[in-house]
Amino acid sequence: QVQLVESGGGLVQPGGSLRLSCAASGFTLSSYYMSWFRQAPGKEREFVAVISWSYGSTLYLESVKGRFTISRDNAKNTVYLKMNSLKPEDTAVYYCAARPLRTSMKPYEYDYWGRGTQVTVSS
């Protein structure tokens, strides 16, 4: 059974940091691209970052470049999103997603999703 379980969300002040985790199980990650998306209230789900499990190559949403870092731990089958210099506009539910063979920034092209973790940036 495929599972993606996110954790690490919470309330943080502007300028603060959080690290999100996504624990994957039930499938072989070596041929997958793992992504983070986010969805704010009343808005469409938005691509944030992607990493190739095999090659470690990454791609980011322009507005998070230099602030967010996606990484993976092969031994733990876990993907991380380290978020620094957080802004109120980063407030959203953050989702982990997996797609085989090819990278994509389109949510409908992803096969597996977690349930999401809430990130709120507010003073």
Backbone bond lengths (Angstrom), bond angles and torsions (degrees), N, CA, C in turn:
res aa  C-N    CA-C-N  psi(-1)  N-CA   C-N-CA  omega(-1)  CA-C   N-CA-C  phi
1 Q - - - 1.463 - - 1.530 109.48 -
2 V 1.328 115.24 123.66 1.464 120.02 -179.51 1.527 109.98 -75.08
3 Q 1.318 114.61 132.45 1.462 119.77 176.83 1.511 110.36 -139.30
4 L 1.316 115.42 137.50 1.456 123.48 169.21 1.525 106.12 -125.03
5 V 1.311 116.19 121.67 1.459 120.18 -176.48 1.521 109.21 -124.22
6 E 1.327 114.77 115.39 1.466 120.26 179.84 1.526 110.41 -90.16
7 S 1.333 114.22 153.43 1.459 120.84 173.97 1.514 108.58 -156.07
8 G 1.339 115.54 167.98 1.451 119.67 174.05 1.511 115.80 104.10
9 G 1.327 117.81 -3.51 1.452 119.60 178.40 1.521 111.49 -72.19
10 G 1.342 115.29 174.07 1.446 119.45 178.87 1.508 111.57 163.23
11 L 1.328 114.42 -168.89 1.471 122.24 178.60 1.524 108.66 -99.05
12 V 1.324 116.48 130.01 1.460 121.13 -179.41 1.525 108.81 -141.63
13 Q 1.312 115.91 149.14 1.460 120.46 178.35 1.533 111.04 -77.04
14 P 1.313 117.74 154.99 1.470 119.75 174.91 1.523 110.68 -54.47
15 G 1.326 114.75 137.16 1.455 120.57 -176.49 1.516 113.79 90.69
16 G 1.323 117.00 -9.95 1.460 121.36 -178.63 1.511 113.27 -82.43
17 S 1.340 114.76 -175.89 1.465 121.56 -176.05 1.520 110.89 -132.45
18 L 1.316 114.38 153.00 1.457 122.51 172.06 1.519 107.87 -145.15
19 R 1.347 115.73 153.93 1.450 119.87 170.95 1.518 108.91 -123.23
20 L 1.322 115.74 119.35 1.459 121.66 176.71 1.525 109.31 -91.76
21 S 1.320 115.64 146.43 1.455 121.82 176.33 1.517 109.75 -123.66
22 C 1.335 115.84 148.74 1.458 122.14 176.03 1.522 107.35 -134.83
23 A 1.318 116.31 107.84 1.459 121.77 179.37 1.521 109.36 -91.03
24 A 1.337 115.53 123.76 1.460 121.60 -176.33 1.519 110.57 -108.07
25 S 1.330 115.96 142.28 1.461 120.80 177.20 1.522 109.44 -152.75
26 G 1.336 115.47 159.69 1.453 120.91 175.02 1.507 115.39 89.42
27 F 1.329 118.54 1.62 1.457 120.59 175.85 1.525 109.06 -154.08
28 T 1.342 114.62 163.28 1.463 120.78 -179.45 1.508 109.50 -87.83
29 L 1.320 116.03 117.57 1.459 120.19 -171.38 1.526 114.29 -79.02
30 S 1.322 117.72 -13.38 1.463 120.29 -168.53 1.524 113.32 -59.20
31 S 1.316 119.35 -27.86 1.456 120.86 -178.88 1.525 112.66 -104.12
32 Y 1.307 116.56 14.00 1.455 120.55 -173.89 1.522 113.10 -105.88
33 Y 1.332 113.50 154.16 1.449 122.80 167.02 1.523 106.93 -105.49
34 M 1.313 115.32 130.79 1.456 121.63 -177.70 1.528 108.77 -111.17
35 S 1.308 115.95 130.13 1.459 120.42 -175.35 1.521 112.39 -127.98
36 W 1.300 113.64 159.90 1.456 122.76 167.61 1.532 107.82 -114.44
37 F 1.309 115.06 131.86 1.456 123.28 171.25 1.523 108.17 -119.84
38 R 1.309 116.09 166.42 1.462 120.01 174.32 1.516 109.81 -143.60
39 Q 1.324 114.54 154.23 1.450 120.32 179.63 1.519 109.77 -141.28
40 A 1.322 115.04 116.37 1.456 121.22 176.60 1.527 108.78 -90.25
41 P 1.328 118.26 158.82 1.473 121.31 -179.67 1.524 111.25 -56.62
42 G 1.328 115.84 129.74 1.455 120.86 177.66 1.520 115.25 77.48
43 K 1.326 116.42 5.11 1.468 119.73 -178.28 1.515 110.73 -120.86
44 E 1.334 115.87 162.15 1.452 120.63 177.27 1.521 110.53 -75.75
45 R 1.324 113.81 157.91 1.460 118.61 176.67 1.528 108.93 -66.77
46 E 1.328 115.10 136.76 1.467 121.99 -170.49 1.525 110.84 -124.15
47 F 1.339 115.47 134.45 1.462 120.77 174.89 1.524 110.04 -65.68
48 V 1.332 116.22 139.39 1.462 121.35 177.76 1.533 111.10 -116.68
49 A 1.327 117.34 -51.61 1.463 120.45 -177.00 1.523 109.37 -162.52
50 V 1.346 115.40 155.76 1.460 121.25 177.77 1.520 108.83 -141.59
51 I 1.345 115.41 149.37 1.455 121.31 175.75 1.514 109.33 -137.09
52 S 1.322 115.45 138.56 1.454 120.79 173.00 1.523 108.29 -79.81
53 W 1.338 116.09 125.30 1.466 117.78 -177.62 1.520 110.61 -64.93
54 S 1.319 117.42 -37.49 1.463 120.35 -176.82 1.519 113.13 -76.82
55 Y 1.333 116.44 -43.71 1.464 120.00 -170.87 1.523 113.98 -102.52
56 G 1.328 115.90 -18.01 1.458 118.76 -179.57 1.513 114.54 76.80
57 S 1.323 117.57 5.41 1.462 119.88 178.11 1.526 110.07 -69.30
58 T 1.322 116.26 148.56 1.460 121.12 -173.45 1.532 111.88 -131.58
59 L 1.318 113.61 160.86 1.459 121.34 176.45 1.519 106.67 -148.52
60 Y 1.348 116.40 142.44 1.456 120.43 -175.16 1.529 112.26 -130.81
61 L 1.325 114.78 151.83 1.452 121.39 165.77 1.518 107.74 -62.10
62 E 1.316 116.57 137.65 1.459 120.77 -173.86 1.527 112.04 -55.61
63 S 1.315 117.37 -39.98 1.464 120.34 -174.07 1.526 113.98 -73.18
64 V 1.347 117.83 -9.02 1.468 119.77 178.54 1.519 112.20 -111.33
65 K 1.315 117.70 -3.69 1.467 121.10 179.34 1.520 110.41 -58.75
66 G 1.318 115.69 134.37 1.450 120.68 -179.45 1.521 113.34 85.11
67 R 1.324 117.75 -12.79 1.471 121.43 178.37 1.521 112.17 -112.53
68 F 1.321 116.79 -36.85 1.459 122.11 -177.61 1.534 109.54 -107.74
69 T 1.336 115.43 146.71 1.458 121.28 176.19 1.524 109.34 -134.94
70 I 1.335 116.07 124.84 1.461 120.95 175.88 1.525 107.88 -98.82
71 S 1.330 115.62 139.92 1.463 120.29 179.85 1.521 108.74 -150.73
72 R 1.341 115.70 169.81 1.465 118.83 177.92 1.510 110.34 -139.54
73 D 1.334 114.46 154.26 1.459 122.61 176.42 1.519 106.39 -119.88
74 N 1.341 115.83 105.83 1.458 119.84 -175.69 1.526 112.45 -60.75
75 A 1.300 116.32 -39.06 1.464 120.04 -176.09 1.529 111.96 -67.05
76 K 1.324 115.85 -30.21 1.461 120.25 -176.95 1.525 112.75 -101.24
77 N 1.327 117.16 -1.58 1.470 121.08 -175.88 1.528 110.93 50.79
78 T 1.294 115.28 46.37 1.461 120.98 -174.39 1.520 110.62 -130.14
79 V 1.318 114.90 138.01 1.454 122.46 174.56 1.525 108.40 -109.32
80 Y 1.309 115.89 142.09 1.460 121.19 -178.17 1.528 110.63 -120.70
81 L 1.320 114.85 154.05 1.459 121.00 169.65 1.523 106.75 -132.52
82 K 1.319 115.96 105.19 1.467 120.72 176.53 1.513 107.76 -88.55
83 M 1.316 115.62 124.18 1.464 121.84 -175.72 1.523 109.27 -118.51
84 N 1.313 115.84 117.00 1.462 122.60 177.77 1.515 110.56 -113.23
85 S 1.308 115.99 164.64 1.474 121.84 177.42 1.523 111.30 48.61
86 L 1.309 115.78 48.56 1.457 120.59 -175.21 1.520 111.56 -66.12
87 K 1.327 114.81 145.27 1.451 122.64 -178.64 1.532 109.36 -120.71
88 P 1.315 117.79 157.15 1.479 119.43 177.71 1.528 112.70 -54.80
89 E 1.314 117.64 -32.65 1.466 120.49 -179.90 1.525 113.03 -72.51
90 D 1.315 118.42 -6.22 1.460 121.97 173.35 1.531 111.52 -83.50
91 T 1.322 116.85 -6.57 1.460 120.97 179.56 1.525 111.05 -61.88
92 A 1.335 116.13 124.52 1.471 121.16 -177.01 1.526 108.48 -178.23
93 V 1.325 115.07 170.57 1.455 120.10 164.89 1.526 106.71 -87.26
94 Y 1.319 115.71 128.17 1.458 121.45 -178.26 1.527 109.13 -102.34
95 Y 1.333 115.17 129.88 1.452 122.52 -177.43 1.520 110.64 -117.18
96 C 1.316 115.32 142.99 1.449 123.39 171.31 1.529 107.83 -97.22
97 A 1.344 117.08 142.23 1.456 120.74 -179.12 1.520 109.81 -144.93
98 A 1.340 115.41 154.53 1.464 120.68 -178.47 1.521 110.45 -131.09
99 R 1.345 115.08 140.80 1.459 121.84 -179.51 1.521 107.76 -142.51
100 P 1.353 117.50 134.97 1.467 118.52 -178.96 1.517 112.92 -82.84
101 L 1.324 115.90 147.50 1.460 126.31 163.32 1.516 116.78 74.39
102 R 1.320 118.97 -40.34 1.458 119.78 -175.31 1.506 110.87 -134.29
103 T 1.316 116.13 146.93 1.454 120.00 177.20 1.529 109.65 -79.46
104 S 1.292 115.62 158.45 1.461 121.84 178.67 1.521 109.14 -161.23
105 M 1.325 115.26 151.53 1.463 121.37 173.06 1.521 110.73 -108.42
106 K 1.331 116.94 9.34 1.461 121.53 -176.24 1.515 109.69 -103.08
107 P 1.313 117.74 118.62 1.468 120.05 -175.81 1.520 113.61 -58.58
108 Y 1.324 119.05 -32.88 1.467 120.14 -176.20 1.525 112.38 -72.00
109 E 1.312 117.31 -9.63 1.462 120.59 178.73 1.526 112.74 -92.00
110 Y 1.320 117.03 3.37 1.458 120.54 -179.29 1.526 111.24 -98.51
111 D 1.340 114.75 139.51 1.454 121.00 -174.76 1.523 113.05 -86.65
112 Y 1.304 116.06 -38.31 1.462 119.96 -173.12 1.518 110.64 -124.93
113 W 1.333 114.08 142.00 1.459 121.25 -178.33 1.522 110.84 -136.02
114 G 1.332 115.01 147.49 1.450 120.25 167.77 1.522 109.90 -87.52
115 R 1.322 115.68 -179.95 1.468 120.34 -177.46 1.524 112.48 -88.02
116 G 1.313 117.10 -12.40 1.452 119.88 175.96 1.514 113.81 97.73
117 T 1.324 114.77 156.95 1.455 122.26 175.63 1.533 107.80 -137.13
118 Q 1.329 115.93 135.63 1.462 121.00 -174.81 1.530 110.63 -80.80
119 V 1.319 115.58 131.85 1.463 122.36 172.11 1.520 107.45 -119.94
120 T 1.318 116.42 122.18 1.459 121.80 178.97 1.523 108.73 -122.50
121 V 1.317 115.83 123.67 1.459 121.87 179.54 1.526 107.55 -111.80
122 S 1.317 115.30 109.31 1.461 119.93 -174.97 1.518 110.16 -158.68
123 S 1.321 114.99 148.05 1.465 119.91 175.03 1.527 110.45 -93.19
